[in-house]
Amino acid sequence: MDDLLLSPTEVAEFLGVTIGTLSVWRCTGRYPLRFVKVGRCVKYRQSDVESFINGRVYDHTL
């Protein structure tokens, strides 16, 4: 398995949002950013973060 697991801190910094924002997204399902839970530990697969970003590319505003 080559998929790197990232911490919420790493993902928040990469996306330019707060850790609290990621928490809200997880709880409400507002955005389709998949995550992994192992016990109480939350991680994000690098490939899921990349897919999330790629899915949010637009040519124009709606």
CHARMM internal coordinates of N, CA and C (Angstrom, degrees):
IC EDIT
DIST 1 N 1 CA 1.4566
DIST 1 CA 1 C 1.5219
ANGL 1 N 1 CA 1 C 108.29
DIST 1 C 2 N 1.3253
ANGL 1 CA 1 C 2 N 116.88
DIHE 1 N 1 CA 1 C 2 N 117.19
DIST 2 N 2 CA 1.4556
ANGL 1 C 2 N 2 CA 121.79
DIHE 1 CA 1 C 2 N 2 CA -176.49
DIST 2 CA 2 C 1.5185
ANGL 2 N 2 CA 2 C 113.47
DIHE 1 C 2 N 2 CA 2 C -100.57
DIST 2 C 3 N 1.3286
ANGL 2 CA 2 C 3 N 118.42
DIHE 2 N 2 CA 2 C 3 N -2.39
DIST 3 N 3 CA 1.4577
ANGL 2 C 3 N 3 CA 122.19
DIHE 2 CA 2 C 3 N 3 CA -174.56
DIST 3 CA 3 C 1.5276
ANGL 3 N 3 CA 3 C 110.22
DIHE 2 C 3 N 3 CA 3 C -76.40
DIST 3 C 4 N 1.3087
ANGL 3 CA 3 C 4 N 116.05
DIHE 3 N 3 CA 3 C 4 N 116.89
DIST 4 N 4 CA 1.4565
ANGL 3 C 4 N 4 CA 122.58
DIHE 3 CA 3 C 4 N 4 CA -178.94
DIST 4 CA 4 C 1.5214
ANGL 4 N 4 CA 4 C 110.29
DIHE 3 C 4 N 4 CA 4 C -72.64
DIST 4 C 5 N 1.3350
ANGL 4 CA 4 C 5 N 117.30
DIHE 4 N 4 CA 4 C 5 N 135.70
DIST 5 N 5 CA 1.4574
ANGL 4 C 5 N 5 CA 122.06
DIHE 4 CA 4 C 5 N 5 CA 174.90
DIST 5 CA 5 C 1.5268
ANGL 5 N 5 CA 5 C 108.62
DIHE 4 C 5 N 5 CA 5 C -94.86
DIST 5 C 6 N 1.3308
ANGL 5 CA 5 C 6 N 115.17
DIHE 5 N 5 CA 5 C 6 N 127.97
DIST 6 N 6 CA 1.4571
ANGL 5 C 6 N 6 CA 121.68
DIHE 5 CA 5 C 6 N 6 CA -177.21
DIST 6 CA 6 C 1.5281
ANGL 6 N 6 CA 6 C 110.19
DIHE 5 C 6 N 6 CA 6 C -109.11
DIST 6 C 7 N 1.3084
ANGL 6 CA 6 C 7 N 116.02
DIHE 6 N 6 CA 6 C 7 N 148.11
DIST 7 N 7 CA 1.4610
ANGL 6 C 7 N 7 CA 120.99
DIHE 6 CA 6 C 7 N 7 CA 177.56
DIST 7 CA 7 C 1.5218
ANGL 7 N 7 CA 7 C 109.68
DIHE 6 C 7 N 7 CA 7 C -80.35
DIST 7 C 8 N 1.3356
ANGL 7 CA 7 C 8 N 117.66
DIHE 7 N 7 CA 7 C 8 N 160.50
DIST 8 N 8 CA 1.4579
ANGL 7 C 8 N 8 CA 120.08
DIHE 7 CA 7 C 8 N 8 CA 174.79
DIST 8 CA 8 C 1.5385
ANGL 8 N 8 CA 8 C 112.13
DIHE 7 C 8 N 8 CA 8 C -57.01
DIST 8 C 9 N 1.3124
ANGL 8 CA 8 C 9 N 117.35
DIHE 8 N 8 CA 8 C 9 N -35.52
DIST 9 N 9 CA 1.4653
ANGL 8 C 9 N 9 CA 120.91
DIHE 8 CA 8 C 9 N 9 CA 178.14
DIST 9 CA 9 C 1.5221
ANGL 9 N 9 CA 9 C 111.00
DIHE 8 C 9 N 9 CA 9 C -62.10
DIST 9 C 10 N 1.3279
ANGL 9 CA 9 C 10 N 116.62
DIHE 9 N 9 CA 9 C 10 N -45.03
DIST 10 N 10 CA 1.4661
ANGL 9 C 10 N 10 CA 120.84
DIHE 9 CA 9 C 10 N 10 CA 179.66
DIST 10 CA 10 C 1.5245
ANGL 10 N 10 CA 10 C 111.56
DIHE 9 C 10 N 10 CA 10 C -64.42
DIST 10 C 11 N 1.3325
ANGL 10 CA 10 C 11 N 116.41
DIHE 10 N 10 CA 10 C 11 N -42.67
DIST 11 N 11 CA 1.4658
ANGL 10 C 11 N 11 CA 120.43
DIHE 10 CA 10 C 11 N 11 CA -178.37
DIST 11 CA 11 C 1.5253
ANGL 11 N 11 CA 11 C 110.37
DIHE 10 C 11 N 11 CA 11 C -69.09
DIST 11 C 12 N 1.3174
ANGL 11 CA 11 C 12 N 116.88
DIHE 11 N 11 CA 11 C 12 N -42.37
DIST 12 N 12 CA 1.4642
ANGL 11 C 12 N 12 CA 120.17
DIHE 11 CA 11 C 12 N 12 CA 179.05
DIST 12 CA 12 C 1.5216
ANGL 12 N 12 CA 12 C 110.80
DIHE 11 C 12 N 12 CA 12 C -60.32
DIST 12 C 13 N 1.3126
ANGL 12 CA 12 C 13 N 116.71
DIHE 12 N 12 CA 12 C 13 N -44.22
DIST 13 N 13 CA 1.4675
ANGL 12 C 13 N 13 CA 120.82
DIHE 12 CA 12 C 13 N 13 CA 178.93
DIST 13 CA 13 C 1.5296
ANGL 13 N 13 CA 13 C 110.47
DIHE 12 C 13 N 13 CA 13 C -63.79
DIST 13 C 14 N 1.3095
ANGL 13 CA 13 C 14 N 116.82
DIHE 13 N 13 CA 13 C 14 N -42.81
DIST 14 N 14 CA 1.4616
ANGL 13 C 14 N 14 CA 121.56
DIHE 13 CA 13 C 14 N 14 CA -178.77
DIST 14 CA 14 C 1.5298
ANGL 14 N 14 CA 14 C 111.80
DIHE 13 C 14 N 14 CA 14 C -64.08
DIST 14 C 15 N 1.3583
ANGL 14 CA 14 C 15 N 116.75
DIHE 14 N 14 CA 14 C 15 N -41.58
DIST 15 N 15 CA 1.4592
ANGL 14 C 15 N 15 CA 121.19
DIHE 14 CA 14 C 15 N 15 CA -178.45
DIST 15 CA 15 C 1.5294
ANGL 15 N 15 CA 15 C 113.33
DIHE 14 C 15 N 15 CA 15 C -84.51
DIST 15 C 16 N 1.3289
ANGL 15 CA 15 C 16 N 116.50
DIHE 15 N 15 CA 15 C 16 N -13.44
DIST 16 N 16 CA 1.4600
ANGL 15 C 16 N 16 CA 119.94
DIHE 15 CA 15 C 16 N 16 CA -179.14
DIST 16 CA 16 C 1.5168
ANGL 16 N 16 CA 16 C 113.32
DIHE 15 C 16 N 16 CA 16 C 76.79
DIST 16 C 17 N 1.3227
ANGL 16 CA 16 C 17 N 116.44
DIHE 16 N 16 CA 16 C 17 N 31.69
DIST 17 N 17 CA 1.4633
ANGL 16 C 17 N 17 CA 122.09
DIHE 16 CA 16 C 17 N 17 CA 176.71
DIST 17 CA 17 C 1.5254
ANGL 17 N 17 CA 17 C 108.00
DIHE 16 C 17 N 17 CA 17 C -124.00
DIST 17 C 18 N 1.3215
ANGL 17 CA 17 C 18 N 116.45
DIHE 17 N 17 CA 17 C 18 N 173.24
DIST 18 N 18 CA 1.4602
ANGL 17 C 18 N 18 CA 119.85
DIHE 17 CA 17 C 18 N 18 CA 178.46
DIST 18 CA 18 C 1.5278
ANGL 18 N 18 CA 18 C 110.57
DIHE 17 C 18 N 18 CA 18 C -88.12
DIST 18 C 19 N 1.3097
ANGL 18 CA 18 C 19 N 115.21
DIHE 18 N 18 CA 18 C 19 N 163.42
DIST 19 N 19 CA 1.4690
ANGL 18 C 19 N 19 CA 120.50
DIHE 18 CA 18 C 19 N 19 CA 175.17
DIST 19 CA 19 C 1.5241
ANGL 19 N 19 CA 19 C 109.10
DIHE 18 C 19 N 19 CA 19 C -63.04
DIST 19 C 20 N 1.3278
ANGL 19 CA 19 C 20 N 116.83
DIHE 19 N 19 CA 19 C 20 N -35.96
DIST 20 N 20 CA 1.4616
ANGL 19 C 20 N 20 CA 121.31
DIHE 19 CA 19 C 20 N 20 CA 177.48
DIST 20 CA 20 C 1.5186
ANGL 20 N 20 CA 20 C 112.00
DIHE 19 C 20 N 20 CA 20 C -61.67
DIST 20 C 21 N 1.3244
ANGL 20 CA 20 C 21 N 116.80
DIHE 20 N 20 CA 20 C 21 N -38.41
DIST 21 N 21 CA 1.4621
ANGL 20 C 21 N 21 CA 120.81
DIHE 20 CA 20 C 21 N 21 CA 177.30
DIST 21 CA 21 C 1.5231
ANGL 21 N 21 CA 21 C 110.37
DIHE 20 C 21 N 21 CA 21 C -62.49
DIST 21 C 22 N 1.3216
ANGL 21 CA 21 C 22 N 117.12
DIHE 21 N 21 CA 21 C 22 N -44.15
DIST 22 N 22 CA 1.4688
ANGL 21 C 22 N 22 CA 120.17
DIHE 21 CA 21 C 22 N 22 CA 177.25
DIST 22 CA 22 C 1.5242
ANGL 22 N 22 CA 22 C 110.70
DIHE 21 C 22 N 22 CA 22 C -60.06
DIST 22 C 23 N 1.3184
ANGL 22 CA 22 C 23 N 116.24
DIHE 22 N 22 CA 22 C 23 N -40.04
DIST 23 N 23 CA 1.4584
ANGL 22 C 23 N 23 CA 120.76
DIHE 22 CA 22 C 23 N 23 CA 178.79
DIST 23 CA 23 C 1.5303
ANGL 23 N 23 CA 23 C 111.16
DIHE 22 C 23 N 23 CA 23 C -62.40
DIST 23 C 24 N 1.3294
ANGL 23 CA 23 C 24 N 117.00
DIHE 23 N 23 CA 23 C 24 N -43.16
DIST 24 N 24 CA 1.4635
ANGL 23 C 24 N 24 CA 121.06
DIHE 23 CA 23 C 24 N 24 CA 177.59
DIST 24 CA 24 C 1.5208
ANGL 24 N 24 CA 24 C 110.07
DIHE 23 C 24 N 24 CA 24 C -62.64
DIST 24 C 25 N 1.3136
ANGL 24 CA 24 C 25 N 117.07
DIHE 24 N 24 CA 24 C 25 N -43.62
DIST 25 N 25 CA 1.4662
ANGL 24 C 25 N 25 CA 120.84
DIHE 24 CA 24 C 25 N 25 CA 179.09
DIST 25 CA 25 C 1.5217
ANGL 25 N 25 CA 25 C 110.52
DIHE 24 C 25 N 25 CA 25 C -59.50
DIST 25 C 26 N 1.3432
ANGL 25 CA 25 C 26 N 116.78
DIHE 25 N 25 CA 25 C 26 N -41.75
DIST 26 N 26 CA 1.4696
ANGL 25 C 26 N 26 CA 120.44
DIHE 25 CA 25 C 26 N 26 CA 179.19
DIST 26 CA 26 C 1.5236
ANGL 26 N 26 CA 26 C 111.04
DIHE 25 C 26 N 26 CA 26 C -64.18
DIST 26 C 27 N 1.3252
ANGL 26 CA 26 C 27 N 116.51
DIHE 26 N 26 CA 26 C 27 N -44.23
DIST 27 N 27 CA 1.4670
ANGL 26 C 27 N 27 CA 121.06
DIHE 26 CA 26 C 27 N 27 CA -175.04
DIST 27 CA 27 C 1.5210
ANGL 27 N 27 CA 27 C 112.94
DIHE 26 C 27 N 27 CA 27 C -72.82
DIST 27 C 28 N 1.3236
ANGL 27 CA 27 C 28 N 117.37
DIHE 27 N 27 CA 27 C 28 N -35.69
DIST 28 N 28 CA 1.4635
ANGL 27 C 28 N 28 CA 120.64
DIHE 27 CA 27 C 28 N 28 CA -175.06
DIST 28 CA 28 C 1.5176
ANGL 28 N 28 CA 28 C 113.13
DIHE 27 C 28 N 28 CA 28 C -98.12
DIST 28 C 29 N 1.3253
ANGL 28 CA 28 C 29 N 117.30
DIHE 28 N 28 CA 28 C 29 N -18.43
DIST 29 N 29 CA 1.4595
ANGL 28 C 29 N 29 CA 120.60
DIHE 28 CA 28 C 29 N 29 CA -175.84
DIST 29 CA 29 C 1.5189
ANGL 29 N 29 CA 29 C 112.07
DIHE 28 C 29 N 29 CA 29 C 70.38
DIST 29 C 30 N 1.3237
ANGL 29 CA 29 C 30 N 116.92
DIHE 29 N 29 CA 29 C 30 N 21.24
DIST 30 N 30 CA 1.4691
ANGL 29 C 30 N 30 CA 121.02
DIHE 29 CA 29 C 30 N 30 CA -176.32
DIST 30 CA 30 C 1.5263
ANGL 30 N 30 CA 30 C 112.56
DIHE 29 C 30 N 30 CA 30 C -58.40
DIST 30 C 31 N 1.3248
ANGL 30 CA 30 C 31 N 116.18
DIHE 30 N 30 CA 30 C 31 N -41.35
DIST 31 N 31 CA 1.4615
ANGL 30 C 31 N 31 CA 120.74
DIHE 30 CA 30 C 31 N 31 CA 177.92
DIST 31 CA 31 C 1.5194
ANGL 31 N 31 CA 31 C 108.93
DIHE 30 C 31 N 31 CA 31 C -121.80
DIST 31 C 32 N 1.3345
ANGL 31 CA 31 C 32 N 116.70
DIHE 31 N 31 CA 31 C 32 N 147.52
DIST 32 N 32 CA 1.4677
ANGL 31 C 32 N 32 CA 120.47
DIHE 31 CA 31 C 32 N 32 CA -175.06
DIST 32 CA 32 C 1.5332
ANGL 32 N 32 CA 32 C 113.27
DIHE 31 C 32 N 32 CA 32 C -83.31
DIST 32 C 33 N 1.3194
ANGL 32 CA 32 C 33 N 116.15
DIHE 32 N 32 CA 32 C 33 N 56.36
DIST 33 N 33 CA 1.4663
ANGL 32 C 33 N 33 CA 120.54
DIHE 32 CA 32 C 33 N 33 CA 177.46
DIST 33 CA 33 C 1.5213
ANGL 33 N 33 CA 33 C 107.82
DIHE 32 C 33 N 33 CA 33 C -97.67
DIST 33 C 34 N 1.3189
ANGL 33 CA 33 C 34 N 115.62
DIHE 33 N 33 CA 33 C 34 N 106.52
DIST 34 N 34 CA 1.4622
ANGL 33 C 34 N 34 CA 121.06
DIHE 33 CA 33 C 34 N 34 CA -176.92
DIST 34 CA 34 C 1.5151
ANGL 34 N 34 CA 34 C 110.89
DIHE 33 C 34 N 34 CA 34 C -71.12
DIST 34 C 35 N 1.3242
ANGL 34 CA 34 C 35 N 116.19
DIHE 34 N 34 CA 34 C 35 N 150.78
DIST 35 N 35 CA 1.4561
ANGL 34 C 35 N 35 CA 121.89
DIHE 34 CA 34 C 35 N 35 CA 179.05
DIST 35 CA 35 C 1.5190
ANGL 35 N 35 CA 35 C 109.50
DIHE 34 C 35 N 35 CA 35 C -143.08
DIST 35 C 36 N 1.3294
ANGL 35 CA 35 C 36 N 114.84
DIHE 35 N 35 CA 35 C 36 N 165.53
DIST 36 N 36 CA 1.4570
ANGL 35 C 36 N 36 CA 122.64
DIHE 35 CA 35 C 36 N 36 CA -178.71
DIST 36 CA 36 C 1.5268
ANGL 36 N 36 CA 36 C 107.37
DIHE 35 C 36 N 36 CA 36 C -119.13
DIST 36 C 37 N 1.3373
ANGL 36 CA 36 C 37 N 116.88
DIHE 36 N 36 CA 36 C 37 N 135.07
DIST 37 N 37 CA 1.4570
ANGL 36 C 37 N 37 CA 120.47
DIHE 36 CA 36 C 37 N 37 CA 174.84
DIST 37 CA 37 C 1.5151
ANGL 37 N 37 CA 37 C 109.09
DIHE 36 C 37 N 37 CA 37 C -117.21
DIST 37 C 38 N 1.3102
ANGL 37 CA 37 C 38 N 114.77
DIHE 37 N 37 CA 37 C 38 N 129.30
DIST 38 N 38 CA 1.4571
ANGL 37 C 38 N 38 CA 121.80
DIHE 37 CA 37 C 38 N 38 CA 173.52
DIST 38 CA 38 C 1.5187
ANGL 38 N 38 CA 38 C 105.46
DIHE 37 C 38 N 38 CA 38 C -124.41
DIST 38 C 39 N 1.3231
ANGL 38 CA 38 C 39 N 116.22
DIHE 38 N 38 CA 38 C 39 N 102.44
DIST 39 N 39 CA 1.4527
ANGL 38 C 39 N 39 CA 119.77
DIHE 38 CA 38 C 39 N 39 CA -171.58
DIST 39 CA 39 C 1.5251
ANGL 39 N 39 CA 39 C 108.24
DIHE 38 C 39 N 39 CA 39 C 65.26
DIST 39 C 40 N 1.3261
ANGL 39 CA 39 C 40 N 116.67
DIHE 39 N 39 CA 39 C 40 N -124.84
DIST 40 N 40 CA 1.4671
ANGL 39 C 40 N 40 CA 121.37
DIHE 39 CA 39 C 40 N 40 CA 177.88
DIST 40 CA 40 C 1.5131
ANGL 40 N 40 CA 40 C 112.80
DIHE 39 C 40 N 40 CA 40 C -94.22
DIST 40 C 41 N 1.3058
ANGL 40 CA 40 C 41 N 116.44
DIHE 40 N 40 CA 40 C 41 N -2.54
DIST 41 N 41 CA 1.4700
ANGL 40 C 41 N 41 CA 122.30
DIHE 40 CA 40 C 41 N 41 CA -175.78
DIST 41 CA 41 C 1.5323
ANGL 41 N 41 CA 41 C 110.54
DIHE 40 C 41 N 41 CA 41 C -85.40
DIST 41 C 42 N 1.3375
ANGL 41 CA 41 C 42 N 116.12
DIHE 41 N 41 CA 41 C 42 N 128.21
DIST 42 N 42 CA 1.4635
ANGL 41 C 42 N 42 CA 122.07
DIHE 41 CA 41 C 42 N 42 CA 178.21
DIST 42 CA 42 C 1.5273
ANGL 42 N 42 CA 42 C 108.45
DIHE 41 C 42 N 42 CA 42 C -105.66
DIST 42 C 43 N 1.3135
ANGL 42 CA 42 C 43 N 115.88
DIHE 42 N 42 CA 42 C 43 N 131.50
DIST 43 N 43 CA 1.4637
ANGL 42 C 43 N 43 CA 122.04
DIHE 42 CA 42 C 43 N 43 CA 177.49
DIST 43 CA 43 C 1.5173
ANGL 43 N 43 CA 43 C 108.64
DIHE 42 C 43 N 43 CA 43 C -135.07
DIST 43 C 44 N 1.3121
ANGL 43 CA 43 C 44 N 115.51
DIHE 43 N 43 CA 43 C 44 N 160.18
DIST 44 N 44 CA 1.4608
ANGL 43 C 44 N 44 CA 122.21
DIHE 43 CA 43 C 44 N 44 CA 177.22
DIST 44 CA 44 C 1.5221
ANGL 44 N 44 CA 44 C 108.54
DIHE 43 C 44 N 44 CA 44 C -124.52
DIST 44 C 45 N 1.3273
ANGL 44 CA 44 C 45 N 116.66
DIHE 44 N 44 CA 44 C 45 N 131.01
DIST 45 N 45 CA 1.4610
ANGL 44 C 45 N 45 CA 119.23
DIHE 44 CA 44 C 45 N 45 CA 174.88
DIST 45 CA 45 C 1.5274
ANGL 45 N 45 CA 45 C 108.09
DIHE 44 C 45 N 45 CA 45 C -73.92
DIST 45 C 46 N 1.3100
ANGL 45 CA 45 C 46 N 116.08
DIHE 45 N 45 CA 45 C 46 N 137.08
DIST 46 N 46 CA 1.4573
ANGL 45 C 46 N 46 CA 121.05
DIHE 45 CA 45 C 46 N 46 CA -179.44
DIST 46 CA 46 C 1.5303
ANGL 46 N 46 CA 46 C 110.91
DIHE 45 C 46 N 46 CA 46 C -55.99
DIST 46 C 47 N 1.3218
ANGL 46 CA 46 C 47 N 116.79
DIHE 46 N 46 CA 46 C 47 N -40.52
DIST 47 N 47 CA 1.4638
ANGL 46 C 47 N 47 CA 120.17
DIHE 46 CA 46 C 47 N 47 CA -179.28
DIST 47 CA 47 C 1.5248
ANGL 47 N 47 CA 47 C 111.73
DIHE 46 C 47 N 47 CA 47 C -64.55
DIST 47 C 48 N 1.3365
ANGL 47 CA 47 C 48 N 118.09
DIHE 47 N 47 CA 47 C 48 N -33.79
DIST 48 N 48 CA 1.4667
ANGL 47 C 48 N 48 CA 121.05
DIHE 47 CA 47 C 48 N 48 CA 177.61
DIST 48 CA 48 C 1.5260
ANGL 48 N 48 CA 48 C 111.19
DIHE 47 C 48 N 48 CA 48 C -69.60
DIST 48 C 49 N 1.3265
ANGL 48 CA 48 C 49 N 116.81
DIHE 48 N 48 CA 48 C 49 N -37.71
DIST 49 N 49 CA 1.4658
ANGL 48 C 49 N 49 CA 120.63
DIHE 48 CA 48 C 49 N 49 CA 177.30
DIST 49 CA 49 C 1.5310
ANGL 49 N 49 CA 49 C 109.51
DIHE 48 C 49 N 49 CA 49 C -65.59
DIST 49 C 50 N 1.3232
ANGL 49 CA 49 C 50 N 116.69
DIHE 49 N 49 CA 49 C 50 N -42.43
DIST 50 N 50 CA 1.4685
ANGL 49 C 50 N 50 CA 120.74
DIHE 49 CA 49 C 50 N 50 CA 178.71
DIST 50 CA 50 C 1.5267
ANGL 50 N 50 CA 50 C 110.83
DIHE 49 C 50 N 50 CA 50 C -64.74
DIST 50 C 51 N 1.3300
ANGL 50 CA 50 C 51 N 117.78
DIHE 50 N 50 CA 50 C 51 N -41.05
DIST 51 N 51 CA 1.4666
ANGL 50 C 51 N 51 CA 121.53
DIHE 50 CA 50 C 51 N 51 CA 177.75
DIST 51 CA 51 C 1.5267
ANGL 51 N 51 CA 51 C 110.83
DIHE 50 C 51 N 51 CA 51 C -63.77
DIST 51 C 52 N 1.3292
ANGL 51 CA 51 C 52 N 116.54
DIHE 51 N 51 CA 51 C 52 N -40.82
DIST 52 N 52 CA 1.4624
ANGL 51 C 52 N 52 CA 121.34
DIHE 51 CA 51 C 52 N 52 CA 177.54
DIST 52 CA 52 C 1.5260
ANGL 52 N 52 CA 52 C 110.25
DIHE 51 C 52 N 52 CA 52 C -59.05
DIST 52 C 53 N 1.3221
ANGL 52 CA 52 C 53 N 116.81
DIHE 52 N 52 CA 52 C 53 N -47.06
DIST 53 N 53 CA 1.4658
ANGL 52 C 53 N 53 CA 120.89
DIHE 52 CA 52 C 53 N 53 CA 179.78
DIST 53 CA 53 C 1.5256
ANGL 53 N 53 CA 53 C 110.32
DIHE 52 C 53 N 53 CA 53 C -63.73
DIST 53 C 54 N 1.3122
ANGL 53 CA 53 C 54 N 116.96
DIHE 53 N 53 CA 53 C 54 N -46.75
DIST 54 N 54 CA 1.4687
ANGL 53 C 54 N 54 CA 120.87
DIHE 53 CA 53 C 54 N 54 CA -179.14
DIST 54 CA 54 C 1.5261
ANGL 54 N 54 CA 54 C 112.11
DIHE 53 C 54 N 54 CA 54 C -62.52
DIST 54 C 55 N 1.3076
ANGL 54 CA 54 C 55 N 117.39
DIHE 54 N 54 CA 54 C 55 N -29.77
DIST 55 N 55 CA 1.4511
ANGL 54 C 55 N 55 CA 121.41
DIHE 54 CA 54 C 55 N 55 CA 179.10
DIST 55 CA 55 C 1.5196
ANGL 55 N 55 CA 55 C 113.92
DIHE 54 C 55 N 55 CA 55 C -78.79
DIST 55 C 56 N 1.3221
ANGL 55 CA 55 C 56 N 117.18
DIHE 55 N 55 CA 55 C 56 N -6.58
DIST 56 N 56 CA 1.4601
ANGL 55 C 56 N 56 CA 121.56
DIHE 55 CA 55 C 56 N 56 CA -177.77
DIST 56 CA 56 C 1.5250
ANGL 56 N 56 CA 56 C 111.78
DIHE 55 C 56 N 56 CA 56 C -110.58
DIST 56 C 57 N 1.3246
ANGL 56 CA 56 C 57 N 118.09
DIHE 56 N 56 CA 56 C 57 N 22.42
DIST 57 N 57 CA 1.4568
ANGL 56 C 57 N 57 CA 122.69
DIHE 56 CA 56 C 57 N 57 CA 179.20
DIST 57 CA 57 C 1.5287
ANGL 57 N 57 CA 57 C 108.58
DIHE 56 C 57 N 57 CA 57 C -91.51
DIST 57 C 58 N 1.3238
ANGL 57 CA 57 C 58 N 115.67
DIHE 57 N 57 CA 57 C 58 N 128.27
DIST 58 N 58 CA 1.4703
ANGL 57 C 58 N 58 CA 120.72
DIHE 57 CA 57 C 58 N 58 CA -178.02
DIST 58 CA 58 C 1.5189
ANGL 58 N 58 CA 58 C 110.70
DIHE 57 C 58 N 58 CA 58 C -126.61
DIST 58 C 59 N 1.3179
ANGL 58 CA 58 C 59 N 115.64
DIHE 58 N 58 CA 58 C 59 N 150.06
DIST 59 N 59 CA 1.4614
ANGL 58 C 59 N 59 CA 121.69
DIHE 58 CA 58 C 59 N 59 CA 175.68
DIST 59 CA 59 C 1.5290
ANGL 59 N 59 CA 59 C 111.52
DIHE 58 C 59 N 59 CA 59 C -88.18
DIST 59 C 60 N 1.3341
ANGL 59 CA 59 C 60 N 115.95
DIHE 59 N 59 CA 59 C 60 N -24.82
DIST 60 N 60 CA 1.4728
ANGL 59 C 60 N 60 CA 120.87
DIHE 59 CA 59 C 60 N 60 CA -179.39
DIST 60 CA 60 C 1.5202
ANGL 60 N 60 CA 60 C 108.33
DIHE 59 C 60 N 60 CA 60 C -159.34
DIST 60 C 61 N 1.3191
ANGL 60 CA 60 C 61 N 116.07
DIHE 60 N 60 CA 60 C 61 N 165.85
DIST 61 N 61 CA 1.4519
ANGL 60 C 61 N 61 CA 119.37
DIHE 60 CA 60 C 61 N 61 CA 176.38
DIST 61 CA 61 C 1.5121
ANGL 61 N 61 CA 61 C 109.80
DIHE 60 C 61 N 61 CA 61 C -82.29
DIST 61 C 62 N 1.3023
ANGL 61 CA 61 C 62 N 116.09
DIHE 61 N 61 CA 61 C 62 N 155.59
DIST 62 N 62 CA 1.4675
ANGL 61 C 62 N 62 CA 120.33
DIHE 61 CA 61 C 62 N 62 CA -178.51
DIST 62 CA 62 C 1.5068
ANGL 62 N 62 CA 62 C 111.78
DIHE 61 C 62 N 62 CA 62 C -87.81
END
COOR INIT
IC SEED 1 N 1 CA 1 C
IC BUILD
